[in-house]
Amino acid sequence: MKIKNFLAVIIIALSLHVNASAHEKVFVVERESSSVAVIEDGLPRNHMEHMHNMNHGVMKFYGKDGYLISRDGYIMRFNPVTEKKIAEYKTSKSAIGFVINKNYVAVANYDDKSVDILSRNLKPIEKLKTGSRNVGIKIYKNYLVFSEMDNDTIAVYKNVNVNKEKPHFILYKEFKNVGIMPFDALIDGNKYINGFFKSPWLGEVNLDTMKFKKIPLKLGEREPVLKVPHFGFWSVSHSKVFIPAVGDNKVFVFTPKFKFIKSIKTEGMPVFTALSPDKKYLAVTFSGKKFPVIQIIDTKTLKIIKRFQFNGKVLHVRWSNIRPELFVSVNDANKVVVINTKGWWIKREIFTIKKPSGIFLYEDKK
């Protein structure tokens, strides 16, 4: 018994050491001031300035590199430790999404209807002209997959220089007339899944067999969409897939093979369905009159267990990977709210954040 107790103490001590050594830095897009706020240890510590139009700023990390795209078509590489910009390149007048691979970055453009392939240091390699605004860009093996919003098409490009330093992409497969106005996508294993503005189904491409199928959605009477719902890896757990309805007050729940489980009635039209790291909870944000509200869903019971309302529009949420915390950007109030996710209470309000929107986490492993 004494040995067991001793081992338990050692395990707890090791666990605490691991948590203490993991360091999480919070980057918050400041939507209207061409800047990104940096929050560290619960306090605003810096502002990365001159980051171009941050109206739809999106940030991703790959190893020790940070990348950020601006609404006016710039992609920037920066050091997330020093918070200094390293390089930038303007792909178009309007960029909407991007992906990173070991030896390239691919940027999906709205404005000039193309996808840019760049080196990791943002030197241009090639431009794929599509004749459409491009969304939902993803990587699978040596494929680059994205949706062409104006062409109602899912395009698959293949890197034929997979073992060379510079990639070269050729059109491999097109799925046409998949649905009206695809707007975003997620990738789960070998499945590319996208949603549509004006079609009552999801599209699914099996990227191993290159087969497409429609997944019907049980939509009620649809309302005008004020803010586009976003998909993402955070909506997929081991046993369930959560999809925000377009124009309806519902979150759809499917099995990983997209057998319908149920629709959860929500307070408003959902925009983000953000899954907690332990897959136990789903945070849902809304548009329209319910912009200031978030609801928390228990993913086991599929019941709404908690509701928060703030004094301004909620534009984004992000779960911490190392602490029981949920970060909420309250745009109108110029603050980020931190919710304790063990007791579901507001732990902290961080001010001096200018018109916050997207929240992105960089984990610096010591």
C-alpha positions in Angstrom: 0.0 0.0 0.0 2.8 2.4 0.9 4.5 1.7 -2.5 1.3 2.4 -4.3 0.8 5.7 -2.5 4.4 6.6 -3.2 3.9 5.8 -6.9 0.7 7.9 -7.0 2.6 10.9 -5.5 5.3 10.5 -8.2 2.7 10.3 -11.0 1.0 13.5 -9.7 4.3 15.3 -9.4 5.3 14.3 -12.9 1.9 15.5 -14.2 2.3 18.9 -12.5 5.8 19.2 -13.9 4.5 18.5 -17.5 1.7 21.1 -17.1 4.1 23.7 -15.6 6.7 23.2 -18.5 4.0 23.7 -21.2 3.7 27.4 -21.9 0.7 28.8 -23.9 0.7 32.1 -25.6 -2.6 33.7 -26.8 -2.7 35.7 -30.0 -5.9 37.7 -30.6 -6.7 39.4 -33.9 -7.6 43.1 -33.3 -10.1 43.4 -36.1 -10.0 47.1 -36.9 -6.5 48.2 -36.1 -4.1 46.2 -38.3 -2.7 44.5 -35.2 -2.6 41.3 -33.1 -2.7 41.4 -29.3 -0.5 39.0 -27.3 -1.7 37.7 -24.0 0.7 35.8 -21.7 0.1 34.5 -18.2 -3.4 36.1 -18.2 -2.2 39.6 -19.0 -2.0 41.6 -22.3 1.8 41.8 -23.0 2.3 43.1 -26.5 0.6 44.3 -29.7 2.0 43.1 -33.1 1.4 46.1 -35.3 1.4 46.8 -39.1 -0.3 43.5 -39.9 -2.5 44.9 -42.7 -6.3 44.5 -42.8 -7.3 42.2 -39.9 -11.0 42.2 -40.7 -10.7 38.4 -41.3 -7.3 37.7 -39.9 -6.4 34.0 -39.7 -3.3 32.6 -37.9 -1.7 29.1 -37.9 1.5 27.6 -36.5 3.8 25.0 -38.0 6.7 24.1 -35.6 8.4 27.3 -34.6 6.8 29.4 -37.3 3.7 31.5 -37.2 1.7 32.5 -40.3 -1.1 35.0 -40.6 -3.2 36.1 -43.6 -5.0 39.5 -43.8 -8.2 40.3 -45.6 -6.4 42.4 -48.1 -4.4 39.5 -49.5 -1.2 39.5 -47.5 0.3 36.4 -45.9 2.9 37.0 -43.2 5.4 34.8 -41.5 6.5 35.7 -38.0 8.3 34.3 -35.0 5.8 33.4 -32.3 8.4 33.6 -29.5 9.9 37.0 -30.4 6.6 38.2 -32.0 8.5 39.7 -34.9 7.5 39.6 -38.6 10.0 37.7 -40.8 8.5 38.0 -44.3 5.3 38.9 -46.1 3.9 38.5 -49.6 0.7 39.9 -51.2 -1.1 37.1 -53.1 -4.2 39.1 -54.1 -6.6 41.9 -53.0 -8.5 39.4 -50.8 -7.3 36.2 -49.2 -9.6 33.9 -47.1 -7.7 30.8 -46.0 -4.4 28.9 -46.2 -2.6 25.7 -45.3 1.0 24.9 -44.4 3.1 21.9 -45.4 6.7 21.0 -44.7 7.9 22.8 -47.9 5.1 25.0 -49.0 2.3 27.3 -48.0 -1.0 27.4 -50.1 -3.2 30.5 -50.0 -6.8 30.5 -51.2 -7.8 33.8 -52.7 -11.2 35.5 -53.2 -10.2 38.4 -55.3 -8.1 37.2 -58.2 -9.8 33.8 -58.2 -6.7 31.7 -57.7 -4.7 29.7 -55.2 -1.0 30.7 -54.6 1.7 28.2 -53.8 4.6 29.8 -51.9 7.8 28.5 -50.2 7.8 28.4 -46.4 9.6 31.8 -46.6 6.8 33.1 -48.8 8.6 33.2 -52.1 6.2 32.6 -55.0 6.3 29.2 -56.7 3.1 29.0 -58.8 -0.4 30.3 -59.1 -3.4 28.0 -59.7 -6.1 30.0 -61.6 -9.6 28.7 -60.9 -12.0 31.4 -62.1 -13.7 31.3 -58.7 -13.4 32.5 -55.1 -11.8 29.6 -53.3 -12.6 28.4 -49.8 -12.1 25.4 -47.5 -8.5 24.7 -48.5 -7.0 21.5 -47.0 -4.0 19.1 -47.4 -4.3 15.3 -47.7 -1.1 13.4 -48.4 0.2 14.8 -51.7 -3.2 16.4 -52.6 -4.4 20.0 -52.2 -8.2 20.1 -51.9 -10.4 23.2 -51.9 -13.9 24.3 -52.9 -14.7 26.8 -55.7 -17.5 28.9 -54.4 -18.6 30.4 -57.7 -18.3 27.1 -59.7 -20.1 24.8 -57.2 -17.0 22.6 -57.5 -14.6 20.7 -55.3 -11.1 20.6 -56.9 -8.3 18.2 -56.1 -4.8 19.1 -57.2 -1.9 16.6 -57.0 1.7 17.5 -56.1 3.8 15.7 -58.7 7.1 16.9 -57.1 6.3 15.3 -53.8 10.0 14.3 -53.1 11.5 17.6 -54.4 12.0 20.9 -52.6 9.6 22.8 -54.8 6.1 21.4 -55.2 4.3 21.4 -58.6 0.5 20.9 -58.6 -1.6 19.7 -61.5 -5.4 19.3 -61.5 -6.2 15.7 -60.6 -9.9 15.6 -60.1 -12.9 17.9 -60.2 -16.3 17.2 -58.6 -18.8 19.5 -60.3 -22.4 20.6 -59.3 -21.8 19.4 -55.7 -24.1 22.0 -54.2 -24.8 25.7 -54.5 -22.1 28.0 -53.1 -19.7 25.9 -51.0 -18.4 28.1 -48.1 -16.1 26.1 -45.8 -14.8 22.6 -45.2 -13.2 20.3 -42.7 -11.1 17.2 -43.2 -11.4 14.1 -41.0 -9.1 11.3 -41.9 -9.5 10.7 -45.6 -12.9 12.6 -45.8 -13.2 16.1 -47.1 -16.5 17.5 -45.9 -18.0 20.9 -47.0 -21.1 22.9 -46.5 -23.2 25.0 -48.8 -25.0 28.3 -48.5 -28.0 27.3 -50.6 -28.2 23.5 -50.6 -29.7 21.4 -47.8 -26.8 18.9 -47.6 -23.2 18.4 -46.9 -20.7 17.2 -49.5 -18.2 14.4 -48.7 -15.3 13.4 -50.8 -13.4 10.2 -50.0 -9.9 11.2 -50.9 -8.7 7.6 -51.2 -11.4 6.4 -53.6 -12.1 9.9 -55.0 -15.8 9.3 -54.7 -18.4 12.1 -53.8 -21.6 11.8 -51.9 -24.3 14.0 -50.4 -25.2 14.0 -46.8 -28.8 15.3 -46.3 -29.5 17.9 -43.6 -32.9 18.2 -41.8 -33.2 22.0 -42.1 -36.3 23.9 -41.0 -37.5 27.2 -42.4 -34.2 29.0 -43.1 -33.4 32.5 -42.0 -31.0 35.0 -43.7 -27.4 34.1 -42.8 -25.7 37.1 -41.2 -22.3 35.5 -40.5 -20.9 32.4 -42.2 -20.7 29.3 -40.1 -17.2 27.8 -39.9 -16.2 24.1 -39.8 -12.9 22.9 -38.3 -11.1 20.0 -36.6 -12.6 21.1 -33.3 -16.0 19.9 -34.4 -14.9 16.2 -34.7 -14.6 13.9 -31.8 -14.0 10.1 -31.8 -17.7 9.3 -31.7 -19.5 12.3 -33.0 -19.3 15.1 -35.6 -20.9 18.4 -34.9 -22.0 20.7 -37.7 -23.5 24.2 -37.4 -26.7 24.5 -39.5 -26.8 27.3 -42.1 -29.7 29.6 -41.5 -31.3 27.4 -38.8 -31.1 27.3 -35.0 -29.6 23.9 -34.8 -26.4 22.0 -34.4 -26.4 18.7 -36.2 -24.8 15.6 -34.6 -23.6 12.7 -36.8 -21.5 9.5 -36.3 -18.1 9.6 -37.8 -19.6 7.8 -40.8 -22.3 10.5 -41.0 -25.2 8.5 -39.8 -27.6 11.1 -38.3 -27.9 11.1 -34.5 -30.0 14.2 -33.7 -30.2 17.9 -34.1 -29.7 20.1 -31.0 -32.0 23.1 -30.8 -29.9 26.2 -30.1 -30.7 29.7 -29.0 -29.7 31.3 -32.3 -28.0 30.6 -35.6 -24.7 28.9 -34.8 -21.4 30.1 -36.3 -18.7 28.2 -34.4 -19.0 24.8 -32.8 -15.7 24.5 -30.8 -14.9 21.2 -29.2 -13.0 21.1 -25.9 -9.6 19.2 -25.9 -11.0 16.4 -23.8 -14.0 16.2 -26.2 -16.5 16.5 -23.3 -18.0 19.9 -24.2 -18.9 21.9 -27.2 -19.0 25.8 -27.1 -21.5 27.3 -29.6 -21.4 30.9 -30.8 -24.2 32.7 -32.7 -24.9 35.5 -35.2 -27.7 38.1 -35.3 -29.6 38.9 -32.1 -27.8 36.2 -30.2 -24.3 37.5 -31.0 -23.5 38.2 -27.3 -24.4 34.6 -26.3 -22.5 31.3 -26.1 -24.0 28.0 -25.1 -22.1 24.9 -23.7 -23.3 21.5 -24.8 -22.4 18.2 -23.0 -21.2 15.9 -25.8 -22.3 12.8 -24.0 -25.9 13.8 -23.1 -26.2 16.3 -26.1 -27.9 18.7 -23.7 -27.2 22.4 -23.2 -25.7 22.7 -19.7 -24.6 26.3 -19.5 -25.3 29.7 -21.1 -23.2 32.9 -21.0 -24.2 36.4 -22.2 -21.8 39.2 -22.6 -22.0 43.0 -23.2 -21.1 42.8 -26.9 -20.8 40.5 -29.9 -18.9 37.3 -29.4 -16.8 36.8 -32.5 -14.6 33.8 -31.5 -13.9 31.3 -28.7 -10.9 29.0 -28.1 -10.3 26.3 -25.5 -7.0 26.2 -23.7 -5.0 23.0 -24.4 -3.2 23.1 -21.0 -5.7 24.7 -18.5 -9.4 24.4 -17.8 -10.1 27.7 -19.6 -12.2 29.0 -22.5 -11.2 32.3 -24.1 -14.0 34.5 -25.5 -13.5 37.5 -27.7 -16.1 40.2 -26.9 -15.7 42.6 -29.8 -17.8 45.6 -28.8 -16.5 45.6 -25.2 -12.8 45.5 -26.3 -12.0 42.6 -24.1 -11.2 38.9 -23.9 -13.1 36.9 -21.2 -11.6 33.8 -19.7 -14.1 31.2 -18.4 -13.1 28.5 -15.9 -14.4 25.3 -17.5 -14.4 23.2 -14.3 -16.9 25.4 -12.4 -18.2 27.4 -15.4 -17.6 30.8 -13.9 -15.9 33.9 -15.4 -12.3 33.8 -14.1 -10.9 36.9 -15.7 -11.6 39.8 -18.1 -8.7 41.1 -20.1 -9.1 44.6 -21.3 -7.1 46.9 -23.7 -7.7 44.4 -26.5 -8.9 46.5 -29.5 -12.0 45.0 -31.2 -11.0 41.4 -30.7 -12.0 38.6 -33.1 -10.0 35.4 -33.9 -8.1 33.8 -31.0 -5.1 31.5 -31.7 -2.9 29.6 -29.3 0.8 28.9 -29.6 2.2 26.3 -27.2 5.8 26.8 -26.5 7.2 23.5 -25.2 10.2 24.2 -23.0 
